[in-house]
Amino acid sequence: MEAPTPSNLEKRILELLNERLLSVSQIAKELKINRAVAGGYLEALKNQGKLEFYRVGRSNVYIVSGRMKK
């Protein structure tokens, strides 16, 4: 996998979350980026309406908007 850049991080995050449910830490590990960076991107995508946020136990989980509404 190529090194993440700002232009492809959003795309990769959305691809990962379309495939399966992941926590912020899991996304960071998968993309080999700092957890704080992953959290910032996820929060920005949530603010843009592309993701929804849920608290599951002690984990923060994001899903692609509309994914669970079938």
PDB file of N, CA, C and O in Angstrom:
ATOM      1  N   MET A   1       0.838  -1.183   0.000  1.00  0.00           N
ATOM      2  CA  MET A   1       0.000   0.000   0.000  1.00  0.00           C
ATOM      3  C   MET A   1       0.881   1.244   0.000  1.00  0.00           C
ATOM      4  O   MET A   1       1.876   1.306   0.722  1.00  0.00           O
ATOM      5  N   GLU A   2       0.520   2.216  -0.797  1.00  0.00           N
ATOM      6  CA  GLU A   2       1.288   3.459  -0.856  1.00  0.00           C
ATOM      7  C   GLU A   2       1.106   4.266   0.425  1.00  0.00           C
ATOM      8  O   GLU A   2       0.133   4.074   1.153  1.00  0.00           O
ATOM      9  N   ALA A   3       2.038   5.160   0.695  1.00  0.00           N
ATOM     10  CA  ALA A   3       1.953   6.012   1.879  1.00  0.00           C
ATOM     11  C   ALA A   3       0.717   6.900   1.772  1.00  0.00           C
ATOM     12  O   ALA A   3       0.447   7.455   0.707  1.00  0.00           O
ATOM     13  N   PRO A   4      -0.046   7.041   2.878  1.00  0.00           N
ATOM     14  CA  PRO A   4      -1.257   7.865   2.823  1.00  0.00           C
ATOM     15  C   PRO A   4      -0.934   9.335   2.614  1.00  0.00           C
ATOM     16  O   PRO A   4       0.009   9.867   3.202  1.00  0.00           O
ATOM     17  N   THR A   5      -1.715   9.976   1.784  1.00  0.00           N
ATOM     18  CA  THR A   5      -1.630  11.415   1.562  1.00  0.00           C
ATOM     19  C   THR A   5      -2.998  11.999   1.878  1.00  0.00           C
ATOM     20  O   THR A   5      -3.987  11.266   1.896  1.00  0.00           O
ATOM     21  N   PRO A   6      -3.078  13.291   2.124  1.00  0.00           N
ATOM     22  CA  PRO A   6      -4.392  13.880   2.415  1.00  0.00           C
ATOM     23  C   PRO A   6      -5.428  13.574   1.333  1.00  0.00           C
ATOM     24  O   PRO A   6      -6.605  13.386   1.640  1.00  0.00           O
ATOM     25  N   SER A   7      -5.005  13.523   0.090  1.00  0.00           N
ATOM     26  CA  SER A   7      -5.964  13.295  -0.990  1.00  0.00           C
ATOM     27  C   SER A   7      -6.487  11.867  -1.036  1.00  0.00           C
ATOM     28  O   SER A   7      -7.613  11.637  -1.475  1.00  0.00           O
ATOM     29  N   ASN A   8      -5.676  10.893  -0.582  1.00  0.00           N
ATOM     30  CA  ASN A   8      -6.188   9.526  -0.646  1.00  0.00           C
ATOM     31  C   ASN A   8      -6.641   8.981   0.707  1.00  0.00           C
ATOM     32  O   ASN A   8      -7.247   7.910   0.757  1.00  0.00           O
ATOM     33  N   LEU A   9      -6.366   9.683   1.800  1.00  0.00           N
ATOM     34  CA  LEU A   9      -6.805   9.203   3.110  1.00  0.00           C
ATOM     35  C   LEU A   9      -8.326   9.154   3.204  1.00  0.00           C
ATOM     36  O   LEU A   9      -8.882   8.168   3.689  1.00  0.00           O
ATOM     37  N   GLU A  10      -8.995  10.188   2.753  1.00  0.00           N
ATOM     38  CA  GLU A  10     -10.459  10.207   2.796  1.00  0.00           C
ATOM     39  C   GLU A  10     -11.026   9.027   2.014  1.00  0.00           C
ATOM     40  O   GLU A  10     -11.926   8.332   2.487  1.00  0.00           O
ATOM     41  N   LYS A  11     -10.498   8.810   0.831  1.00  0.00           N
ATOM     42  CA  LYS A  11     -10.961   7.708  -0.014  1.00  0.00           C
ATOM     43  C   LYS A  11     -10.746   6.365   0.674  1.00  0.00           C
ATOM     44  O   LYS A  11     -11.650   5.530   0.696  1.00  0.00           O
ATOM     45  N   ARG A  12      -9.559   6.151   1.234  1.00  0.00           N
ATOM     46  CA  ARG A  12      -9.243   4.879   1.907  1.00  0.00           C
ATOM     47  C   ARG A  12     -10.119   4.668   3.148  1.00  0.00           C
ATOM     48  O   ARG A  12     -10.577   3.554   3.402  1.00  0.00           O
ATOM     49  N   ILE A  13     -10.349   5.725   3.912  1.00  0.00           N
ATOM     50  CA  ILE A  13     -11.201   5.613   5.099  1.00  0.00           C
ATOM     51  C   ILE A  13     -12.604   5.191   4.694  1.00  0.00           C
ATOM     52  O   ILE A  13     -13.178   4.286   5.298  1.00  0.00           O
ATOM     53  N   LEU A  14     -13.158   5.838   3.680  1.00  0.00           N
ATOM     54  CA  LEU A  14     -14.507   5.500   3.232  1.00  0.00           C
ATOM     55  C   LEU A  14     -14.566   4.076   2.686  1.00  0.00           C
ATOM     56  O   LEU A  14     -15.546   3.365   2.908  1.00  0.00           O
ATOM     57  N   GLU A  15     -13.520   3.657   1.971  1.00  0.00           N
ATOM     58  CA  GLU A  15     -13.470   2.280   1.467  1.00  0.00           C
ATOM     59  C   GLU A  15     -13.467   1.275   2.617  1.00  0.00           C
ATOM     60  O   GLU A  15     -14.206   0.291   2.591  1.00  0.00           O
ATOM     61  N   LEU A  16     -12.632   1.527   3.625  1.00  0.00           N
ATOM     62  CA  LEU A  16     -12.557   0.624   4.780  1.00  0.00           C
ATOM     63  C   LEU A  16     -13.901   0.531   5.489  1.00  0.00           C
ATOM     64  O   LEU A  16     -14.345  -0.559   5.847  1.00  0.00           O
ATOM     65  N   LEU A  17     -14.546   1.673   5.691  1.00  0.00           N
ATOM     66  CA  LEU A  17     -15.802   1.679   6.431  1.00  0.00           C
ATOM     67  C   LEU A  17     -16.959   1.124   5.604  1.00  0.00           C
ATOM     68  O   LEU A  17     -17.980   0.731   6.169  1.00  0.00           O
ATOM     69  N   ASN A  18     -16.822   1.084   4.291  1.00  0.00           N
ATOM     70  CA  ASN A  18     -17.832   0.423   3.459  1.00  0.00           C
ATOM     71  C   ASN A  18     -17.691  -1.091   3.568  1.00  0.00           C
ATOM     72  O   ASN A  18     -18.669  -1.821   3.410  1.00  0.00           O
ATOM     73  N   GLU A  19     -16.483  -1.559   3.836  1.00  0.00           N
ATOM     74  CA  GLU A  19     -16.211  -2.993   3.920  1.00  0.00           C
ATOM     75  C   GLU A  19     -16.616  -3.582   5.267  1.00  0.00           C
ATOM     76  O   GLU A  19     -17.183  -4.673   5.330  1.00  0.00           O
ATOM     77  N   ARG A  20     -16.321  -2.849   6.351  1.00  0.00           N
ATOM     78  CA  ARG A  20     -16.595  -3.403   7.681  1.00  0.00           C
ATOM     79  C   ARG A  20     -16.617  -2.293   8.739  1.00  0.00           C
ATOM     80  O   ARG A  20     -16.183  -1.167   8.500  1.00  0.00           O
ATOM     81  N   LEU A  21     -17.128  -2.647   9.890  1.00  0.00           N
ATOM     82  CA  LEU A  21     -17.206  -1.729  11.022  1.00  0.00           C
ATOM     83  C   LEU A  21     -15.862  -1.721  11.739  1.00  0.00           C
ATOM     84  O   LEU A  21     -15.354  -2.773  12.127  1.00  0.00           O
ATOM     85  N   LEU A  22     -15.287  -0.536  11.913  1.00  0.00           N
ATOM     86  CA  LEU A  22     -13.982  -0.405  12.554  1.00  0.00           C
ATOM     87  C   LEU A  22     -13.992   0.750  13.543  1.00  0.00           C
ATOM     88  O   LEU A  22     -14.711   1.732  13.362  1.00  0.00           O
ATOM     89  N   SER A  23     -13.190   0.620  14.584  1.00  0.00           N
ATOM     90  CA  SER A  23     -13.010   1.716  15.531  1.00  0.00           C
ATOM     91  C   SER A  23     -11.943   2.667  14.982  1.00  0.00           C
ATOM     92  O   SER A  23     -11.270   2.368  13.996  1.00  0.00           O
ATOM     93  N   VAL A  24     -11.810   3.799  15.635  1.00  0.00           N
ATOM     94  CA  VAL A  24     -10.786   4.776  15.238  1.00  0.00           C
ATOM     95  C   VAL A  24      -9.402   4.141  15.298  1.00  0.00           C
ATOM     96  O   VAL A  24      -8.599   4.305  14.380  1.00  0.00           O
ATOM     97  N   SER A  25      -9.126   3.420  16.371  1.00  0.00           N
ATOM     98  CA  SER A  25      -7.813   2.779  16.517  1.00  0.00           C
ATOM     99  C   SER A  25      -7.564   1.746  15.428  1.00  0.00           C
ATOM    100  O   SER A  25      -6.450   1.641  14.915  1.00  0.00           O
ATOM    101  N   GLN A  26      -8.585   0.989  15.075  1.00  0.00           N
ATOM    102  CA  GLN A  26      -8.440  -0.017  14.028  1.00  0.00           C
ATOM    103  C   GLN A  26      -8.165   0.632  12.669  1.00  0.00           C
ATOM    104  O   GLN A  26      -7.351   0.135  11.890  1.00  0.00           O
ATOM    105  N   ILE A  27      -8.841   1.732  12.394  1.00  0.00           N
ATOM    106  CA  ILE A  27      -8.614   2.453  11.133  1.00  0.00           C
ATOM    107  C   ILE A  27      -7.187   2.978  11.096  1.00  0.00           C
ATOM    108  O   ILE A  27      -6.499   2.838  10.084  1.00  0.00           O
ATOM    109  N   ALA A  28      -6.740   3.578  12.189  1.00  0.00           N
ATOM    110  CA  ALA A  28      -5.373   4.107  12.256  1.00  0.00           C
ATOM    111  C   ALA A  28      -4.358   3.000  12.014  1.00  0.00           C
ATOM    112  O   ALA A  28      -3.398   3.185  11.266  1.00  0.00           O
ATOM    113  N   LYS A  29      -4.567   1.853  12.645  1.00  0.00           N
ATOM    114  CA  LYS A  29      -3.653   0.726  12.483  1.00  0.00           C
ATOM    115  C   LYS A  29      -3.657   0.226  11.041  1.00  0.00           C
ATOM    116  O   LYS A  29      -2.598  -0.035  10.471  1.00  0.00           O
ATOM    117  N   GLU A  30      -4.834   0.093  10.456  1.00  0.00           N
ATOM    118  CA  GLU A  30      -4.979  -0.382   9.082  1.00  0.00           C
ATOM    119  C   GLU A  30      -4.263   0.536   8.082  1.00  0.00           C
ATOM    120  O   GLU A  30      -3.634   0.068   7.134  1.00  0.00           O
ATOM    121  N   LEU A  31      -4.372   1.853   8.313  1.00  0.00           N
ATOM    122  CA  LEU A  31      -3.778   2.834   7.393  1.00  0.00           C
ATOM    123  C   LEU A  31      -2.359   3.233   7.782  1.00  0.00           C
ATOM    124  O   LEU A  31      -1.706   4.002   7.077  1.00  0.00           O
ATOM    125  N   LYS A  32      -1.884   2.697   8.920  1.00  0.00           N
ATOM    126  CA  LYS A  32      -0.536   3.006   9.411  1.00  0.00           C
ATOM    127  C   LYS A  32      -0.336   4.512   9.618  1.00  0.00           C
ATOM    128  O   LYS A  32       0.657   5.102   9.193  1.00  0.00           O
ATOM    129  N   ILE A  33      -1.336   5.105  10.298  1.00  0.00           N
ATOM    130  CA  ILE A  33      -1.267   6.527  10.645  1.00  0.00           C
ATOM    131  C   ILE A  33      -1.527   6.667  12.142  1.00  0.00           C
ATOM    132  O   ILE A  33      -2.022   5.744  12.788  1.00  0.00           O
ATOM    133  N   ASN A  34      -1.190   7.820  12.674  1.00  0.00           N
ATOM    134  CA  ASN A  34      -1.413   8.139  14.075  1.00  0.00           C
ATOM    135  C   ASN A  34      -2.914   8.144  14.367  1.00  0.00           C
ATOM    136  O   ASN A  34      -3.707   8.583  13.534  1.00  0.00           O
ATOM    137  N   ARG A  35      -3.307   7.658  15.548  1.00  0.00           N
ATOM    138  CA  ARG A  35      -4.711   7.607  15.916  1.00  0.00           C
ATOM    139  C   ARG A  35      -5.355   9.000  15.917  1.00  0.00           C
ATOM    140  O   ARG A  35      -6.510   9.147  15.517  1.00  0.00           O
ATOM    141  N   ALA A  36      -4.620  10.012  16.362  1.00  0.00           N
ATOM    142  CA  ALA A  36      -5.154  11.378  16.380  1.00  0.00           C
ATOM    143  C   ALA A  36      -5.433  11.888  14.964  1.00  0.00           C
ATOM    144  O   ALA A  36      -6.416  12.592  14.733  1.00  0.00           O
ATOM    145  N   VAL A  37      -4.567  11.531  14.030  1.00  0.00           N
ATOM    146  CA  VAL A  37      -4.776  11.921  12.624  1.00  0.00           C
ATOM    147  C   VAL A  37      -6.035  11.241  12.088  1.00  0.00           C
ATOM    148  O   VAL A  37      -6.868  11.877  11.442  1.00  0.00           O
ATOM    149  N   ALA A  38      -6.164   9.946  12.364  1.00  0.00           N
ATOM    150  CA  ALA A  38      -7.355   9.213  11.923  1.00  0.00           C
ATOM    151  C   ALA A  38      -8.611   9.830  12.529  1.00  0.00           C
ATOM    152  O   ALA A  38      -9.610  10.025  11.837  1.00  0.00           O
ATOM    153  N   GLY A  39      -8.555  10.136  13.819  1.00  0.00           N
ATOM    154  CA  GLY A  39      -9.705  10.749  14.487  1.00  0.00           C
ATOM    155  C   GLY A  39     -10.078  12.086  13.885  1.00  0.00           C
ATOM    156  O   GLY A  39     -11.261  12.401  13.749  1.00  0.00           O
ATOM    157  N   GLY A  40      -9.082  12.872  13.523  1.00  0.00           N
ATOM    158  CA  GLY A  40      -9.343  14.170  12.889  1.00  0.00           C
ATOM    159  C   GLY A  40     -10.027  14.016  11.547  1.00  0.00           C
ATOM    160  O   GLY A  40     -10.977  14.737  11.241  1.00  0.00           O
ATOM    161  N   TYR A  41      -9.548  13.082  10.747  1.00  0.00           N
ATOM    162  CA  TYR A  41     -10.181  12.833   9.443  1.00  0.00           C
ATOM    163  C   TYR A  41     -11.608  12.331   9.616  1.00  0.00           C
ATOM    164  O   TYR A  41     -12.517  12.764   8.907  1.00  0.00           O
ATOM    165  N   LEU A  42     -11.801  11.413  10.565  1.00  0.00           N
ATOM    166  CA  LEU A  42     -13.138  10.874  10.799  1.00  0.00           C
ATOM    167  C   LEU A  42     -14.100  11.961  11.259  1.00  0.00           C
ATOM    168  O   LEU A  42     -15.244  12.013  10.808  1.00  0.00           O
ATOM    169  N   GLU A  43     -13.647  12.815  12.139  1.00  0.00           N
ATOM    170  CA  GLU A  43     -14.486  13.917  12.613  1.00  0.00           C
ATOM    171  C   GLU A  43     -14.838  14.872  11.474  1.00  0.00           C
ATOM    172  O   GLU A  43     -15.977  15.328  11.370  1.00  0.00           O
ATOM    173  N   ALA A  44     -13.861  15.173  10.624  1.00  0.00           N
ATOM    174  CA  ALA A  44     -14.113  16.051   9.480  1.00  0.00           C
ATOM    175  C   ALA A  44     -15.124  15.423   8.520  1.00  0.00           C
ATOM    176  O   ALA A  44     -16.016  16.107   8.018  1.00  0.00           O
ATOM    177  N   LEU A  45     -14.982  14.127   8.268  1.00  0.00           N
ATOM    178  CA  LEU A  45     -15.931  13.436   7.388  1.00  0.00           C
ATOM    179  C   LEU A  45     -17.328  13.397   8.008  1.00  0.00           C
ATOM    180  O   LEU A  45     -18.332  13.481   7.300  1.00  0.00           O
ATOM    181  N   LYS A  46     -17.384  13.269   9.335  1.00  0.00           N
ATOM    182  CA  LYS A  46     -18.685  13.317  10.023  1.00  0.00           C
ATOM    183  C   LYS A  46     -19.310  14.696   9.856  1.00  0.00           C
ATOM    184  O   LYS A  46     -20.503  14.811   9.578  1.00  0.00           O
ATOM    185  N   ASN A  47     -18.514  15.733  10.024  1.00  0.00           N
ATOM    186  CA  ASN A  47     -19.017  17.103   9.899  1.00  0.00           C
ATOM    187  C   ASN A  47     -19.486  17.416   8.479  1.00  0.00           C
ATOM    188  O   ASN A  47     -20.348  18.271   8.282  1.00  0.00           O
ATOM    189  N   GLN A  48     -18.917  16.724   7.494  1.00  0.00           N
ATOM    190  CA  GLN A  48     -19.330  16.896   6.093  1.00  0.00           C
ATOM    191  C   GLN A  48     -20.573  16.058   5.764  1.00  0.00           C
ATOM    192  O   GLN A  48     -21.105  16.144   4.656  1.00  0.00           O
ATOM    193  N   GLY A  49     -21.032  15.254   6.719  1.00  0.00           N
ATOM    194  CA  GLY A  49     -22.210  14.425   6.505  1.00  0.00           C
ATOM    195  C   GLY A  49     -21.917  13.103   5.810  1.00  0.00           C
ATOM    196  O   GLY A  49     -22.843  12.397   5.411  1.00  0.00           O
ATOM    197  N   LYS A  50     -20.645  12.760   5.662  1.00  0.00           N
ATOM    198  CA  LYS A  50     -20.268  11.519   4.976  1.00  0.00           C
ATOM    199  C   LYS A  50     -20.244  10.321   5.920  1.00  0.00           C
ATOM    200  O   LYS A  50     -20.361   9.178   5.478  1.00  0.00           O
ATOM    201  N   LEU A  51     -20.092  10.582   7.225  1.00  0.00           N
ATOM    202  CA  LEU A  51     -20.044   9.518   8.222  1.00  0.00           C
ATOM    203  C   LEU A  51     -21.010   9.830   9.355  1.00  0.00           C
ATOM    204  O   LEU A  51     -21.377  10.981   9.591  1.00  0.00           O
ATOM    205  N   GLU A  52     -21.414   8.755  10.058  1.00  0.00           N
ATOM    206  CA  GLU A  52     -22.194   8.879  11.277  1.00  0.00           C
ATOM    207  C   GLU A  52     -21.352   8.322  12.417  1.00  0.00           C
ATOM    208  O   GLU A  52     -20.549   7.409  12.221  1.00  0.00           O
ATOM    209  N   PHE A  53     -21.541   8.877  13.599  1.00  0.00           N
ATOM    210  CA  PHE A  53     -20.740   8.512  14.769  1.00  0.00           C
ATOM    211  C   PHE A  53     -21.596   7.782  15.793  1.00  0.00           C
ATOM    212  O   PHE A  53     -22.737   8.163  16.054  1.00  0.00           O
ATOM    213  N   TYR A  54     -21.023   6.719  16.373  1.00  0.00           N
ATOM    214  CA  TYR A  54     -21.679   5.983  17.447  1.00  0.00           C
ATOM    215  C   TYR A  54     -20.648   5.636  18.508  1.00  0.00           C
ATOM    216  O   TYR A  54     -19.476   5.413  18.207  1.00  0.00           O
ATOM    217  N   ARG A  55     -21.097   5.594  19.732  1.00  0.00           N
ATOM    218  CA  ARG A  55     -20.243   5.168  20.844  1.00  0.00           C
ATOM    219  C   ARG A  55     -20.638   3.725  21.163  1.00  0.00           C
ATOM    220  O   ARG A  55     -21.792   3.455  21.498  1.00  0.00           O
ATOM    221  N   VAL A  56     -19.692   2.808  21.062  1.00  0.00           N
ATOM    222  CA  VAL A  56     -19.940   1.392  21.350  1.00  0.00           C
ATOM    223  C   VAL A  56     -18.991   0.987  22.473  1.00  0.00           C
ATOM    224  O   VAL A  56     -17.799   0.772  22.254  1.00  0.00           O
ATOM    225  N   GLY A  57     -19.535   0.891  23.657  1.00  0.00           N
ATOM    226  CA  GLY A  57     -18.682   0.626  24.813  1.00  0.00           C
ATOM    227  C   GLY A  57     -17.706   1.772  24.992  1.00  0.00           C
ATOM    228  O   GLY A  57     -18.110   2.925  25.142  1.00  0.00           O
ATOM    229  N   ARG A  58     -16.427   1.455  24.976  1.00  0.00           N
ATOM    230  CA  ARG A  58     -15.392   2.483  25.111  1.00  0.00           C
ATOM    231  C   ARG A  58     -14.852   2.937  23.765  1.00  0.00           C
ATOM    232  O   ARG A  58     -13.959   3.782  23.709  1.00  0.00           O
ATOM    233  N   SER A  59     -15.385   2.383  22.678  1.00  0.00           N
ATOM    234  CA  SER A  59     -14.869   2.704  21.342  1.00  0.00           C
ATOM    235  C   SER A  59     -15.739   3.729  20.626  1.00  0.00           C
ATOM    236  O   SER A  59     -16.961   3.743  20.776  1.00  0.00           O
ATOM    237  N   ASN A  60     -15.095   4.577  19.854  1.00  0.00           N
ATOM    238  CA  ASN A  60     -15.793   5.480  18.949  1.00  0.00           C
ATOM    239  C   ASN A  60     -15.834   4.804  17.587  1.00  0.00           C
ATOM    240  O   ASN A  60     -14.795   4.455  17.028  1.00  0.00           O
ATOM    241  N   VAL A  61     -17.036   4.621  17.055  1.00  0.00           N
ATOM    242  CA  VAL A  61     -17.207   3.918  15.797  1.00  0.00           C
ATOM    243  C   VAL A  61     -17.896   4.839  14.811  1.00  0.00           C
ATOM    244  O   VAL A  61     -18.848   5.538  15.160  1.00  0.00           O
ATOM    245  N   TYR A  62     -17.417   4.838  13.594  1.00  0.00           N
ATOM    246  CA  TYR A  62     -18.007   5.630  12.525  1.00  0.00           C
ATOM    247  C   TYR A  62     -18.485   4.681  11.429  1.00  0.00           C
ATOM    248  O   TYR A  62     -17.862   3.652  11.166  1.00  0.00           O
ATOM    249  N   ILE A  63     -19.603   5.045  10.793  1.00  0.00           N
ATOM    250  CA  ILE A  63     -20.073   4.285   9.632  1.00  0.00           C
ATOM    251  C   ILE A  63     -20.364   5.278   8.516  1.00  0.00           C
ATOM    252  O   ILE A  63     -20.600   6.460   8.765  1.00  0.00           O
ATOM    253  N   VAL A  64     -20.343   4.788   7.293  1.00  0.00           N
ATOM    254  CA  VAL A  64     -20.684   5.631   6.145  1.00  0.00           C
ATOM    255  C   VAL A  64     -22.162   5.998   6.270  1.00  0.00           C
ATOM    256  O   VAL A  64     -22.998   5.130   6.520  1.00  0.00           O
ATOM    257  N   SER A  65     -22.482   7.262   6.098  1.00  0.00           N
ATOM    258  CA  SER A  65     -23.869   7.718   6.232  1.00  0.00           C
ATOM    259  C   SER A  65     -24.784   6.933   5.316  1.00  0.00           C
ATOM    260  O   SER A  65     -24.488   6.729   4.139  1.00  0.00           O
ATOM    261  N   GLY A  66     -25.908   6.492   5.879  1.00  0.00           N
ATOM    262  CA  GLY A  66     -26.887   5.742   5.123  1.00  0.00           C
ATOM    263  C   GLY A  66     -26.614   4.261   5.024  1.00  0.00           C
ATOM    264  O   GLY A  66     -27.470   3.518   4.543  1.00  0.00           O
ATOM    265  N   ARG A  67     -25.467   3.804   5.454  1.00  0.00           N
ATOM    266  CA  ARG A  67     -25.094   2.398   5.310  1.00  0.00           C
ATOM    267  C   ARG A  67     -26.022   1.468   6.090  1.00  0.00           C
ATOM    268  O   ARG A  67     -26.361   0.391   5.599  1.00  0.00           O
ATOM    269  N   MET A  68     -26.436   1.859   7.284  1.00  0.00           N
ATOM    270  CA  MET A  68     -27.263   1.002   8.125  1.00  0.00           C
ATOM    271  C   MET A  68     -28.757   1.200   7.869  1.00  0.00           C
ATOM    272  O   MET A  68     -29.572   0.497   8.466  1.00  0.00           O
ATOM    273  N   LYS A  69     -29.127   2.114   7.019  1.00  0.00           N
ATOM    274  CA  LYS A  69     -30.532   2.453   6.808  1.00  0.00           C
ATOM    275  C   LYS A  69     -31.110   1.733   5.597  1.00  0.00           C
ATOM    276  O   LYS A  69     -31.609   2.371   4.670  1.00  0.00           O
ATOM    277  N   LYS A  70     -31.041   0.410   5.607  1.00  0.00           N
ATOM    278  CA  LYS A  70     -31.561  -0.376   4.479  1.00  0.00           C
ATOM    279  C   LYS A  70     -32.863  -1.013   4.856  1.00  0.00           C
ATOM    280  O   LYS A  70     -33.463  -1.718   4.044  1.00  0.00           O
TER     281      LYS A  70
END
